[in-house]
Amino acid sequence: MALNPFFQQGTRSEQNLVQSLINEQLKIYGVEVYYIPRDFVRTNTIIREVVQSEFNNSYPLEAYVENYDGFQGSNDLMTKFGVRVTDELNLVISKERYDSYIKPLLEEKYNNDASKVKLFSRPKEGDLIWFPYSDTIFEIKYIEHEQPFYQLKETYVYQLRCEIFEYDNEVIDTGIDEIDDNVKDDGYI
């Protein structure tokens, strides 16, 4: 069976139309979160583990909250060190919006210096998201970049799987008091 002859199945104009519709829906139904990239201050040269990092910048970005009925996760756990909050948040952000807004700012700031930021082309695991409704900082744990799977030969969104950020002696100084006070107060203890 042949495909519909009235659609080209992947021309740039069709892809731009789908991307524009996605961007519009994110602006209508989304939440303004802040994307906070991780700066690598010092890494271990043997196993390339991040020893020290900072979070000095924040960028407002619209995101759609996938889990509409509350945070996911295994609720709060009682451990020998106290209560551990394990809330999870799933967000969808526009690939085009990231590429046209955040990526150029990161490239300009770091002047393509790969020693501080390891990846400019997409959001990366370990970066932070500040969610304003609960005044909570989440850490990006996984990024799905191929779902929905190549509609019209292109991908249009990043799906971010985030967990509550567990403070571990990082410097968070974005210049926005609502974000910075999360760690200054109690570090989610």
SVG drawing of the C-alpha trace seen along z (x, -y; Angstrom):
<svg xmlns="http://www.w3.org/2000/svg" viewBox="-4 -37 48 39">
<polyline fill="none" stroke="black" stroke-width="0.4" points="0.0,0.0 1.4,-3.3 1.7,-6.3 -0.5,-9.3 0.6,-11.2 -0.4,-14.6 2.2,-14.4 6.0,-14.2 6.7,-12.3 9.5,-14.3 10.1,-17.6 11.5,-20.5 8.2,-22.4 6.3,-19.5 8.9,-19.0 8.8,-22.8 5.0,-22.6 5.1,-19.7 7.8,-21.5 5.8,-24.7 2.7,-22.8 4.8,-21.1 6.3,-24.4 2.9,-26.1 1.4,-23.3 4.4,-23.4 3.8,-27.2 0.1,-26.6 0.1,-23.6 3.6,-23.8 5.3,-25.1 8.2,-27.5 11.1,-25.6 14.7,-26.6 17.4,-24.5 20.6,-24.6 23.7,-23.2 26.5,-21.5 30.0,-23.0 32.8,-20.5 35.3,-22.1 37.5,-19.0 37.3,-15.5 39.2,-12.4 41.7,-11.6 41.7,-7.8 38.0,-6.9 36.7,-10.3 34.5,-10.7 33.2,-14.3 34.9,-15.2 33.6,-18.8 31.0,-20.7 29.1,-24.0 25.8,-25.3 26.2,-29.0 23.7,-29.6 20.0,-29.1 17.8,-29.4 14.0,-29.7 12.4,-27.0 8.9,-25.8 8.3,-22.1 5.3,-19.9 4.8,-17.8 4.0,-14.2 3.0,-12.9 -0.1,-15.0 -1.4,-13.2 1.6,-14.0 5.2,-13.1 6.2,-9.6 8.7,-7.5 8.6,-5.2 7.3,-7.9 9.3,-8.9 11.6,-6.3 12.8,-6.1 16.5,-5.3 19.0,-5.1 20.0,-8.7 16.5,-10.1 13.7,-10.6 14.7,-10.2 12.4,-11.9 12.4,-9.9 10.0,-12.0 10.4,-11.8 9.3,-14.2 9.0,-13.5 9.2,-16.6 9.0,-17.1 11.0,-20.0 11.2,-21.2 14.4,-20.1 14.2,-23.2 13.8,-25.5 16.8,-24.0 18.9,-24.2 18.0,-27.8 18.0,-29.2 20.1,-27.3 22.8,-25.7 24.0,-29.0 24.2,-30.6 26.3,-27.6 28.5,-27.7 29.1,-31.5 29.6,-31.3 32.2,-28.5 33.6,-29.4 33.5,-25.7 35.7,-24.9 34.9,-21.2 36.8,-21.0 33.9,-22.8 30.8,-21.5 31.1,-18.1 28.1,-18.4 26.4,-21.3 24.2,-19.6 21.5,-18.3 20.5,-18.4 22.7,-16.0 22.4,-13.8 23.5,-15.5 22.1,-18.9 19.4,-20.3 15.8,-21.5 14.1,-23.8 10.4,-23.1 8.6,-26.3 5.3,-24.8 7.0,-22.8 10.2,-24.9 12.2,-21.8 15.4,-21.1 15.5,-17.9 18.5,-16.2 18.2,-14.9 18.8,-11.1 17.9,-10.1 17.1,-11.8 14.9,-10.0 15.6,-11.7 14.0,-9.3 10.4,-9.3 8.1,-9.7 10.2,-7.7 11.1,-9.8 7.8,-11.2 8.4,-12.6 12.1,-11.5 12.8,-13.9 12.6,-14.0 11.1,-17.1 11.3,-16.7 13.5,-15.6 11.8,-13.6 13.6,-14.2 13.4,-11.7 14.3,-13.6 14.7,-12.7 15.0,-14.9 18.5,-16.4 20.6,-15.0 22.9,-17.8 26.6,-16.6 28.7,-19.7 28.1,-21.3 28.1,-25.1 24.7,-26.3 24.8,-30.1 22.5,-31.0 21.7,-34.5 18.0,-33.6 17.1,-33.5 14.2,-31.1 16.6,-28.5 19.6,-29.2 17.8,-29.1 16.9,-25.4 20.4,-24.3 21.2,-27.1 18.3,-26.3 18.7,-22.6 20.0,-20.9 16.9,-18.6 18.0,-17.0"/>
</svg>
